Amino acid sequence: KDQQRLGGLVQLLIRGSQVMNMKDVVRCVRTLSRSPEFLTDQTLWRSLSRAAIDKINSQLNKRNPGFSTQILATFVNGFSKVTMLYSDRSLWELLAEVAVFLGPTMNSQDLANCVNGFSKVELLLPHKKLWKALAGAAIAALNLEPQHVANCVNGFSKVGLLKAHGYLWTSLAQGTIAVLLHMSPQGVAMCINGFSKVDTLLNRKLLWKSLAKAAVSMVGEMSPNSVANSVNGFSKNVLLQTDTTLWEVLSDAVTAVA
């Protein structure tokens, strides 16, 4: 019966998606992207993506986006969880266009969601205007919260054309050091893995000593994947090769989760 109800709900959403208003589309994308049982329904997500495109275009045609950065971030975050949509160029290029326009007005949460979501979509990684806008927003942002910093580090580290962006990475390194004590174990692992992909940061002693100290204190709370990311990230840094405390703790953690 539950499956029948779910199936009926999906069919109702598909039929009604084209007549929904923006608020309804946003609500559906946010809610359904959090439910694993819906993420593989191709017809549902094609319908929702077309509805989102229509609603965004109707606003752009009025020369006024007419929606907040929160709506944009909800679309980016939600659709980025649906892997079958990664090749939907019309959807992602439209969202990128809006992000370029709205980038300077994003708050830290919306920025982090956009960076993290867009970085999952390979066809957008060479999009210079998008990443320039998001990098500029990140540099200008003040007092990023711990998880937002981690999401930005993780997302930006996947974008090859930003690897040499000194101002961006200096800003993120300083921001990370400032909030490390309040970051989750998963966030710390994301930063270790992300920063290790940026060659120009591998000699930043204060950054890596701070990350190592945080990892030693939090590794017992890390998931197996976070432990693996930490080991992988630290292994690229010659500054830490002689840190016996760090490697003993990581070795014990690896053994415990094996």
Secondary structure, 3 states (H helix, E strand, C coil): CHHHHHHHHHHHHHHHHHHCCHHHHHHHHHHHCCCHHHCCCHHHHHHHHHHHHHHHHHHHCCCCCCCCHHHHHHHHHHHCCCHHHCCCHHHHHHHHHHHHHHHHHCCHHHHHHHHHHHCCCHHHCCCHHHHHHHHHHHHHCCCCCHHHHHHHHHHHCCCHHHCCCHHHHHHHHHHHHHHHHHCCHHHHHHHHHHHCCCHHHCCCHHHHHHHHHHHHHHHHHCCHHHHHHHHHHHCCCHHHCCCHHHHHHHHHHHHHHC
